[in-house]
Structure formats: C-alpha cells, structure tokens
Amino acid sequence: MICLFGALLHLVLSDPLLDSIGFHYTSTEGRFYERLHPGTFFILLGLVALLWGRDDPIQEILDACLEFPAYCFLLALYVMLFLYITLRSGTQGMSFLVDTHMTAPICAIVLSHAPRAYCRAMLSLFLCLDAGNSEIGIAESIGRFRIFTFDPTWDVLHEDLFRASALAGHPLNNAMLTSIAIFIAMGIRLISIR
C-alpha cells in the first residue's frame, strides 16, 4: 500500500503542480533530497518495508534477484550509474535519475508482492486519471488556456505554437502517460477475454 500510494502521488503531483505549491521541484538549487518527488519517498519506504518485513533482508534481496532478475538487473544498473556519476560530479541533477529511472523497477519488485486486487485497482485509477488528464488537454487546446502557467522564457512551450500541458505539465509527459494508458487498457481487455 505504501508503494502504491507513492506511485499515485507520482501520477497526481506533476512538476508544475509541485512548483505552484512551493516545492521548487524543477529548481536546480537545494539539496538532493529536497528535489526528490514526494512519491519517491513512499516508493523507497515500500521497498524498505518489503525487505525489513521479512526475517532476513539479505535473503529477501537474493530471492528478489532470483525471482525477478530483469527488474533487479535494471535497478542495479541505475544504482551503479547513480554511484558513478555522484562520485565523479556530485549529486547535481541526480534526483531526476532516482525519480524517473529507479522508481520504476522498485515499483515492479514491490508490487509483484502486492495482492492482485490492489494492483488492478491502481491500474483502473491510473486509466481514470489519464482519461481526465486527456480531457483537460483537449479543453486547453480548444480554449487556448493552460491550467498551470509557465516561465515565459522556457523554450519548450512557445505561445506562438500552442501545445496543451494538462496536469502533467509537459506535452511529452502527457503523451507518455497516454501511450502507457493505451497499452494498459489493451492488456486489461486481453486478460479479461481469456
């Protein structure tokens, strides 16, 4: 449940929303942990709860590596990359690596131990949130307005070429969420057909 709550926070608390409520999430200033997404802390806490909820955390890590080698390999690769870059040039910009790359295999490992009903409920909620996000983007495109305001010097969103930002803030973030939602919807349909 802790990990699912963290994943939910990642979905509902976008970069511009965090910035607008005073987190300065996209800022380059501040300590490493201050620039981590709030949902990441819950996802990491979910991993810690999984490992320490058993008698032997080391054995749990070994069991996870044997049971989910692809997830563990991917996580180990990102951890080594994180350590290498941090030792070479410090933690500047490394919170992005943790938020966007490490959380995915951690969620995969932790949620593989979660009851299937929880995961199905989370997928359904994700599809609903993404559908709502898409509708907001369509309304923004028709009405030529944005829910979140952006720095006018930001070269990603040019006002002469209007692109809806919806809740995810960046057009590519919205496209990524929508494409994932389409595959999830197709997967749920295929599973229900069987």
C-alpha positions as CSV (number, residue, x, y, z in Angstrom):
1,M,0.0,0.0,0.0
2,I,2.9,2.4,0.8
3,C,4.4,1.8,-2.7
4,L,1.0,2.2,-4.4
5,F,0.5,5.5,-2.6
6,G,3.9,6.7,-3.8
7,A,3.0,5.7,-7.4
8,L,-0.3,7.5,-7.0
9,L,1.5,10.7,-5.8
10,H,3.7,10.5,-8.9
11,L,0.6,10.5,-11.0
12,V,-1.3,13.3,-9.4
13,L,1.6,15.6,-8.4
14,S,3.1,16.8,-11.6
15,D,6.2,19.1,-11.9
16,P,4.2,22.3,-12.4
17,L,1.8,21.4,-9.6
18,L,4.7,20.9,-7.2
19,D,6.3,24.1,-8.3
20,S,3.0,26.0,-7.9
21,I,2.5,24.8,-4.3
22,G,6.0,25.9,-3.4
23,F,8.2,22.8,-3.7
24,H,10.5,24.2,-6.3
25,Y,10.7,20.7,-7.7
26,T,12.2,21.7,-11.1
27,S,14.7,24.1,-9.5
28,T,18.4,23.3,-9.8
29,E,19.1,24.7,-6.3
30,G,18.7,22.9,-3.0
31,R,19.9,19.7,-1.6
32,F,19.5,16.4,-3.4
33,Y,16.7,15.1,-1.2
34,E,14.8,18.4,-1.5
35,R,14.4,17.9,-5.2
36,L,13.1,14.3,-5.0
37,H,9.4,13.8,-5.8
38,P,7.3,13.2,-2.6
39,G,6.0,10.0,-4.2
40,T,9.6,8.7,-4.4
41,F,9.9,8.7,-0.6
42,F,6.9,6.4,-0.3
43,I,8.1,4.1,-3.0
44,L,11.5,3.8,-1.3
45,L,9.7,3.3,2.0
46,G,7.7,0.5,0.4
47,L,10.9,-1.3,-0.7
48,V,12.3,-0.9,2.8
49,A,9.1,-2.3,4.3
50,L,9.3,-5.3,1.9
51,L,12.9,-6.0,2.8
52,W,12.7,-5.5,6.5
53,G,9.3,-7.1,6.9
54,R,10.9,-10.5,6.5
55,D,13.3,-12.2,8.9
56,D,16.4,-11.8,6.7
57,P,16.6,-8.7,4.4
58,I,19.7,-10.1,2.6
59,Q,17.8,-13.3,1.8
60,E,14.9,-11.3,0.6
61,I,17.2,-9.4,-1.8
62,L,18.6,-12.6,-3.1
63,D,15.1,-14.1,-3.5
64,A,14.0,-11.0,-5.4
65,C,17.1,-11.3,-7.7
66,L,16.2,-14.9,-8.5
67,E,12.5,-14.3,-8.9
68,F,12.7,-11.0,-10.8
69,P,16.1,-10.9,-12.5
70,A,15.2,-8.3,-15.1
71,Y,13.8,-5.8,-12.5
72,C,16.8,-6.3,-10.2
73,F,19.3,-6.0,-13.0
74,L,17.7,-2.8,-14.2
75,L,17.7,-1.4,-10.6
76,A,21.3,-2.5,-10.0
77,L,22.3,-0.8,-13.3
78,Y,20.7,2.5,-12.3
79,V,22.2,2.3,-8.8
80,M,25.7,1.8,-10.3
81,L,25.1,4.7,-12.7
82,F,23.9,6.8,-9.8
83,L,27.0,6.0,-7.8
84,Y,29.4,6.5,-10.7
85,I,28.0,9.9,-11.6
86,T,27.8,11.0,-8.0
87,L,31.4,10.1,-7.3
88,R,32.5,11.9,-10.5
89,S,30.5,15.1,-10.3
90,G,28.3,15.2,-7.3
91,T,24.6,14.9,-6.8
92,Q,23.6,17.8,-9.1
93,G,20.7,16.5,-11.2
94,M,20.7,13.1,-9.8
95,S,17.3,13.4,-8.2
96,F,15.9,13.2,-11.7
97,L,17.6,9.8,-12.2
98,V,16.1,8.5,-9.0
99,D,12.6,9.8,-9.7
100,T,12.3,8.7,-13.3
101,H,14.5,5.6,-13.6
102,M,15.0,3.9,-10.2
103,T,11.3,4.1,-9.1
104,A,10.1,2.0,-12.0
105,P,12.0,-1.2,-11.2
106,I,11.5,-0.6,-7.4
107,C,7.7,-0.4,-8.0
108,A,7.9,-3.6,-10.2
109,I,9.7,-5.5,-7.4
110,V,7.5,-4.3,-4.6
111,L,4.2,-4.5,-6.4
112,S,5.0,-8.1,-7.6
113,H,4.4,-9.0,-3.9
114,A,1.2,-7.0,-3.6
115,P,-2.2,-8.6,-3.8
116,R,-3.5,-8.5,-7.4
117,A,-6.7,-6.7,-6.4
118,Y,-4.7,-3.7,-5.2
119,C,-2.7,-3.6,-8.5
120,R,-5.9,-3.9,-10.6
121,A,-7.5,-1.1,-8.6
122,M,-4.4,1.0,-9.1
123,L,-4.4,0.4,-12.9
124,S,-8.1,1.3,-13.1
125,L,-7.4,4.5,-11.1
126,F,-4.5,5.3,-13.5
127,L,-6.7,4.8,-16.5
128,C,-9.3,7.2,-15.0
129,L,-6.7,9.8,-14.1
130,D,-5.2,9.6,-17.6
131,A,-8.6,9.9,-19.2
132,G,-9.3,13.0,-17.1
133,N,-5.9,14.4,-18.0
134,S,-6.5,13.9,-21.7
135,E,-9.9,15.7,-21.4
136,I,-8.2,18.6,-19.7
137,G,-5.6,18.7,-22.5
138,I,-8.4,18.7,-25.1
139,A,-10.2,21.6,-23.3
140,E,-6.9,23.5,-23.1
141,S,-6.4,23.1,-26.8
142,I,-9.9,24.3,-27.7
143,G,-9.9,27.2,-25.2
144,R,-6.3,28.2,-25.7
145,F,-5.6,28.3,-22.0
146,R,-3.4,26.5,-19.6
147,I,-4.2,25.3,-16.0
148,F,-0.6,26.0,-15.0
149,T,1.4,29.0,-16.0
150,F,5.0,28.6,-17.1
151,D,8.1,30.7,-17.2
152,P,7.8,32.7,-20.5
153,T,11.5,32.2,-21.1
154,W,11.1,28.4,-21.1
155,D,11.8,27.4,-24.7
156,V,9.7,24.1,-24.6
157,L,6.2,25.7,-24.7
158,H,6.1,28.5,-27.3
159,E,3.0,30.6,-27.2
160,D,3.1,31.0,-31.0
161,L,2.8,27.2,-31.2
162,F,0.3,26.3,-28.5
163,R,0.6,22.9,-27.0
164,A,-1.7,21.7,-24.2
165,S,0.1,21.0,-21.0
166,A,-2.8,19.5,-18.9
167,L,-1.8,18.2,-15.5
168,A,1.5,16.6,-16.4
169,G,2.9,19.9,-17.5
170,H,5.0,19.0,-20.4
171,P,3.5,17.8,-23.7
172,L,5.8,14.8,-23.8
173,N,4.9,13.8,-20.3
174,N,1.2,13.8,-21.3
175,A,2.0,11.8,-24.5
176,M,3.9,9.2,-22.4
177,L,1.1,8.8,-19.9
178,T,-1.5,8.4,-22.6
179,S,0.6,5.8,-24.5
180,I,1.1,3.8,-21.3
181,A,-2.6,4.0,-20.6
182,I,-3.5,2.7,-24.1
183,F,-1.3,-0.4,-23.6
184,I,-2.7,-1.0,-20.1
185,A,-6.2,-0.7,-21.4
186,M,-5.4,-3.2,-24.2
187,G,-3.7,-5.5,-21.7
188,I,-6.7,-5.5,-19.3
189,R,-9.0,-6.2,-22.2
190,L,-6.8,-9.2,-23.3
191,I,-6.7,-10.6,-19.8
192,S,-10.5,-10.3,-19.3
193,I,-11.1,-12.1,-22.7
194,R,-9.1,-15.1,-21.6
